[in-house]
Amino acid sequence: MLMFQGSYCLIFVLIMLASQFCKFCLLSKQPQAARLCARFSTETVYTENFRPRDESITKKRARLLWQSRKRGISENCLIFSTFAAEHLNSFNETQLSTFDELINKPSNEWDLYYWMVGTKPVPDEFSSDIMEMLQEHCRNQNKEERFVQPPLNYKPVQD
């Protein structure tokens, strides 16, 4: 019985250290660490300076395609990857930047999901034509089967 109590104490200490680490990451404005810590949070945290600098449109498309496939929850992986496969190549620079902000600025994947499916109202900051397209994509009027991500046709980016 004493061993179990020690395990609980250790778990408690680890949780307390993790929460202090998360507060440090958020206060120090470290975007990657803040996004990682916020994945386990129930609140949405908006990070700053999340975009790479001096990125060509080809590299941006490739990065956004990859990021749309690797989300925090499977639901968003399916929604974003099928949406990106359908629309990403037709987006102009402004639309790509809007999509980039949408998938990278909010850190809580569940908020993104609820905004797309219409369960929660979309904050003004993220209300855009891209969000409307995503909401339409989620309605799935054509009843497409979206059980797996579309194949990734990888082509090396040459700039």
Buried (B, 14 or more C-beta within 10 A) or exposed (E): EEEEEEEEEEEEEEEEEEEEEBEEBBEEEBBEBBBBBBBEBEEBBBBEEBBEEEBEEEBBBBBBBEBBBEBBEEBBBBBBBBBBBEBBEEBEEEBBBBBBBBBBBBBBBBBBBBBBBEEEEBEEEBEBEBBEBBBEBBEEEEEEEBEEBEEEEEEEEEE
